[in-house]
């Protein structure tokens, strides 16, 4: 039996919107139909990021710390910090060392007696503003060593953009969920097919469960007194 021998199937935004309209039971007829679907598509991406951690959005970053400076604003595409650690002697193959940091709440940060204490940073609090986040370190970096803050963060999904030939910033394995979610959003906005909304919502929820379960962390989880760790 002959097969294609390729592994590159994907859908551009035009195909995603067309498939979603077909599932919703309506036709894509006008430029406004396309524009309103693209708006729903971008809102859907924000909804996904509110649902929790999507492993395909995890990226790494680093900042060389300035002595005496404890607050660092991060780029707007960085939505949240997942793990952070302080690195000393960065790039030195024999002496580079990483120390995991503890994330604390705003309440714990506010209870620190002296927020200007200088030493090797051990804890951090994430300050979330409307447009970006900032990381507040404690203790504040001192001059004893050159510290590099290394971290893993959840990156915002890129906007759909105007050209219909664009691809969405999601793995191809998430396309069934993406199409199902957009079809549900279209049915909510089109009164003539609103009766299909409950069915489309059920399909969307099922596709979300399938995709998110397949995309979960597969490392072994060991629960120990005082916390947990992946091995």
PyMOL commands that set and color helices and strands:
alter all, ss='L'
color gray80, all
select helices_A, chain A and resi 13-24+31-51+55-57+106-110+172-189+191-214
alter helices_A, ss='H'
color red, helices_A
select strands_A, chain A and resi 58-64+71-73+78-88+97-100+102-103+118-119+123-128+133-138+140-141+147-155+221-224+227-230
alter strands_A, ss='S'
color yellow, strands_A
deselect
rebuild
show_as cartoon
